């Protein structure tokens, strides 16, 4: 079993910054990729950003040039630095990881964190 623990959410004014962290632990053989999704009220969950173990990144168009995702392979941790925050960034942010479990290393599995609230006031 793999566990994802998120931290760093909160309330911030528009134009401000926040940094989210997500640490993976448990029976990890290797991590394929980690990323962040978000879900606003009455909306579907959407991809925000993802980083692979090799360092490749991908961002939603709505956050490009404002958010930066990075990973620390040694710590099995992913970070999301969010700047120039807008009220429309308000959502629950979920950490996601694709992990090769040490018990079943040939088959990657998806894991989700419990979510952290980000609220941006205007």
Rosetta silent file (secondary structure, phi, psi, omega in degrees, C-alpha in Angstrom):
SEQUENCE: XXXXXXXXXXXXXXXXXXXXXXXXXXXXXXXXXXXXXXXXXXXXXXXXXXXXXXXXXXXXXXXXXXXXXXXXXXXXXXXXXXXXXXXXXXXXXXXXXXXXXXXXXXXXXXXXXXXXXXXXXX
SCORE:     score description
SCORE:     0.000 S_00000001
   1 L     0.000  144.253 -179.089    0.000    0.000    0.000 S_00000001
   2 E  -121.181  140.613 -178.895    1.125    3.505   -0.815 S_00000001
   3 E  -122.474  140.257  176.493    0.096    6.640    1.024 S_00000001
   4 E  -117.726  126.545 -179.781    0.152   10.246   -0.163 S_00000001
   5 E  -120.268  119.469 -177.277    0.182   13.035    2.400 S_00000001
   6 E  -100.079  155.410  173.870   -0.419   16.582    1.230 S_00000001
   7 E  -155.157  161.647  172.394    0.299   19.863    2.965 S_00000001
   8 L   108.350   -3.863  178.534    0.446   23.568    2.242 S_00000001
   9 L   -72.428  174.756  178.261   -3.083   24.572    1.332 S_00000001
  10 E   159.802 -165.005 -179.364   -4.822   27.559    2.829 S_00000001
  11 E  -106.591  131.820 -179.543   -6.366   30.963    2.258 S_00000001
  12 E  -144.376  151.609  176.800   -4.529   33.600    0.259 S_00000001
  13 E   -78.460  155.453  176.840   -5.408   36.868   -1.425 S_00000001
  14 L   -55.225  137.402 -177.365   -5.446   37.180   -5.181 S_00000001
  15 L    92.278  -10.494 -178.802   -1.935   37.719   -6.487 S_00000001
  16 L   -84.001 -173.751 -176.048   -0.420   35.773   -3.618 S_00000001
  17 L  -132.347  152.381  172.445    1.513   32.531   -3.531 S_00000001
  18 E  -144.925  154.540  175.703    1.242   29.114   -1.936 S_00000001
  19 E  -125.778  123.196  176.351    3.372   26.004   -2.030 S_00000001
  20 E   -99.499  145.478  176.200    1.851   22.541   -1.872 S_00000001
  21 E  -128.213  149.064  176.557    3.803   19.444   -0.919 S_00000001
  22 E  -143.910  120.707 -179.329    2.958   15.785   -1.285 S_00000001
  23 E  -110.527  130.833  177.927    5.022   12.986    0.177 S_00000001
  24 E   -99.752  140.404  178.333    4.581    9.382   -0.858 S_00000001
  25 E  -146.780  166.886  179.019    5.341    6.544    1.514 S_00000001
  26 E   117.674 -149.837 -174.849    4.695    2.847    1.866 S_00000001
  27 L   -85.951   70.413 -176.086    5.609   -0.117   -0.303 S_00000001
  28 E   -95.552  121.685  171.690    7.182    1.886   -3.125 S_00000001
  29 E   -88.129  -49.869  174.751    9.330    0.130   -5.693 S_00000001
  30 E  -160.067  156.759  177.570    9.485    3.136   -7.981 S_00000001
  31 E  -107.630  126.236 -179.811    7.420    6.194   -8.862 S_00000001
  32 E   -79.682  -49.705  177.807    6.463    6.675  -12.479 S_00000001
  33 E  -160.169  157.814  174.674    5.031   10.150  -12.087 S_00000001
  34 E  -134.802  152.914 -178.998    3.420   12.451   -9.557 S_00000001
  35 E  -165.958 -175.905 -178.946    1.151   15.388  -10.056 S_00000001
  36 E  -126.516  136.283  171.308   -1.646   17.598   -8.887 S_00000001
  37 E  -120.169  163.028  175.577   -5.293   17.705   -9.838 S_00000001
  38 E  -141.514  154.739  178.985   -7.933   20.085   -8.560 S_00000001
  39 E  -139.365  115.780  176.090  -11.667   20.099   -8.210 S_00000001
  40 L   -89.840  159.749  179.023  -13.729   23.226   -7.750 S_00000001
  41 L   -54.193  131.345  175.943  -17.339   23.102   -6.528 S_00000001
  42 L    66.362   19.865  176.443  -19.718   21.741   -9.178 S_00000001
  43 L  -127.047  160.929  177.934  -16.830   21.080  -11.562 S_00000001
  44 L   -78.075  154.271  174.996  -14.976   17.987  -12.671 S_00000001
  45 L   -65.660  136.864 -177.265  -11.542   17.173  -11.361 S_00000001
  46 E  -131.691  152.500  176.886   -8.894   18.516  -13.722 S_00000001
  47 E   -70.643  137.043  174.159   -5.186   18.089  -14.205 S_00000001
  48 E  -104.593  -55.034 -178.782   -3.062   20.953  -12.924 S_00000001
  49 E  -162.989  152.618  178.907    0.472   19.714  -13.422 S_00000001
  50 E  -142.828  148.206  176.113    2.462   16.500  -13.550 S_00000001
  51 E  -133.441  135.336  178.785    6.126   15.573  -13.343 S_00000001
  52 E   -89.218  169.546  178.631    7.669   12.266  -14.344 S_00000001
  53 L   -64.459  -23.173  177.554   10.527   10.534  -12.566 S_00000001
  54 L   -85.028   -4.877  176.364   12.730   11.696  -15.422 S_00000001
  55 L    99.793   -0.619  176.795   11.817   15.318  -14.808 S_00000001
  56 L   -72.050  141.846 -177.477    9.422   15.947  -17.689 S_00000001
  57 E  -125.896  157.142  175.970    6.567   18.259  -16.806 S_00000001
  58 E  -146.572  139.776 -176.445    3.162   19.080  -18.180 S_00000001
  59 E  -129.302  150.658  167.913    0.787   21.874  -17.154 S_00000001
  60 L   -67.368  145.976 -179.024   -2.781   22.871  -17.714 S_00000001
  61 L   -57.656  -33.416 -174.884   -2.960   25.929  -19.946 S_00000001
  62 L   -69.455  -15.650 -177.752   -4.705   27.863  -17.177 S_00000001
  63 L  -118.083   -4.089  178.821   -1.698   27.620  -14.853 S_00000001
  64 L   -56.806  141.536  179.300    1.254   27.821  -17.243 S_00000001
  65 L    73.360   -1.142  176.235    3.698   30.560  -16.317 S_00000001
  66 L  -118.948  -35.685 -177.973    2.146   30.813  -12.835 S_00000001
  67 E  -109.121  147.307  176.207    2.604   27.351  -11.301 S_00000001
  68 E  -132.350  125.904  177.155    5.776   25.276  -11.133 S_00000001
  69 E  -103.391  141.536  177.702    5.861   21.578  -10.329 S_00000001
  70 E  -147.143  157.169 -178.888    9.010   19.887   -9.101 S_00000001
  71 E  -131.091  150.380  174.729    9.923   16.558   -7.637 S_00000001
  72 E  -119.024  100.758 -175.320   12.471   15.212   -5.206 S_00000001
  73 H   -62.839  -35.813 -177.958   13.048   11.592   -6.147 S_00000001
  74 H   -65.123  -29.918 -177.794   15.110   10.877   -3.044 S_00000001
  75 H  -103.430    0.585 -176.280   12.228   11.986   -0.811 S_00000001
  76 L    51.262   44.672 -174.917    9.390   10.676   -3.013 S_00000001
  77 E  -128.087  143.649  175.977    7.933   14.152   -2.773 S_00000001
  78 E  -123.637  144.952 -179.306    6.358   16.509   -5.276 S_00000001
  79 E  -122.796  150.007  173.850    5.890   20.234   -4.856 S_00000001
  80 E  -130.834  106.600  176.682    3.605   22.729   -6.538 S_00000001
  81 E   -89.303  118.756 -176.658    4.677   26.340   -6.295 S_00000001
  82 E  -113.324  123.810  178.654    1.697   28.527   -7.102 S_00000001
  83 L  -124.361  167.537  179.893    2.147   32.225   -7.812 S_00000001
  84 L    47.587   47.016 -175.689   -0.100   35.006   -9.068 S_00000001
  85 L   -65.049  145.410 -178.959   -3.054   33.125   -7.674 S_00000001
  86 L  -120.299  156.505  176.887   -6.514   33.971   -8.932 S_00000001
  87 H   -55.316  -31.910  179.759   -9.946   33.396   -7.388 S_00000001
  88 H   -72.421   -6.055  173.547  -10.593   30.822  -10.102 S_00000001
  89 H   -82.706   -7.321  179.842   -7.732   28.739   -8.693 S_00000001
  90 L   -62.361  125.280 -176.307   -9.906   28.066   -5.645 S_00000001
  91 E  -177.731  170.784  166.169  -10.403   24.319   -5.370 S_00000001
  92 E   -88.388  125.637 -178.924   -9.482   21.200   -3.489 S_00000001
  93 E  -100.164  127.895 -177.340   -6.077   20.140   -4.744 S_00000001
  94 E  -114.064  133.260  172.260   -5.360   16.421   -4.890 S_00000001
  95 E   -82.254  140.310  178.917   -1.987   14.782   -5.147 S_00000001
  96 E  -132.452  141.852  177.679   -1.811   11.872   -7.573 S_00000001
  97 E  -140.396  142.290  170.278    0.909    9.312   -8.088 S_00000001
  98 E  -107.068  116.588 -167.715    1.491    6.409  -10.414 S_00000001
  99 E  -129.302  139.126  167.491    3.567    3.976   -8.442 S_00000001
 100 E   -88.823  109.041  179.412    5.101    0.575   -8.919 S_00000001
 101 E   -69.463  140.532 -177.570    4.287   -1.113   -5.651 S_00000001
 102 L   -63.820  -21.231  178.608    7.126   -3.216   -4.292 S_00000001
 103 L   -81.386  -28.172 -178.974    4.728   -6.149   -3.967 S_00000001
 104 L  -137.535   67.961 -169.622    3.621   -5.935   -7.620 S_00000001
 105 L   -68.827  -17.635 -177.185    6.372   -3.939   -9.355 S_00000001
 106 L   -81.890  -15.570 -175.337    5.399   -4.815  -12.926 S_00000001
 107 L  -119.193  106.217  177.805    1.959   -3.202  -12.713 S_00000001
 108 E   -66.158  146.335  178.829    1.805    0.525  -11.930 S_00000001
 109 E  -128.055  155.415  179.156   -1.103    1.652   -9.792 S_00000001
 110 E   -93.944  138.716  176.184   -2.807    4.982   -9.186 S_00000001
 111 E  -133.424  147.454 -179.706   -2.898    6.565   -5.750 S_00000001
 112 E  -126.597  145.817  171.139   -4.598    9.718   -4.512 S_00000001
 113 L   -82.332  177.572 -175.525   -4.101   11.971   -1.536 S_00000001
 114 L   -82.221  -12.456  178.896   -6.919   13.166    0.650 S_00000001
 115 L    96.088  145.972  176.495   -6.931   16.664   -0.844 S_00000001
 116 E  -134.888  135.293 -175.558   -6.020   20.079    0.479 S_00000001
 117 E   -80.662  131.801  171.230   -8.164   23.194    0.172 S_00000001
 118 E  -119.660  122.216  179.896   -6.808   26.244   -1.617 S_00000001
 119 E  -123.374  124.825  179.933   -8.951   29.360   -1.379 S_00000001
 120 E  -113.779  117.767 -178.826   -8.054   32.563   -3.195 S_00000001
 121 E   -92.282  147.545 -178.600   -9.969   35.659   -2.147 S_00000001
 122 L   -88.806    0.000    0.000  -10.514   38.594   -4.470 S_00000001
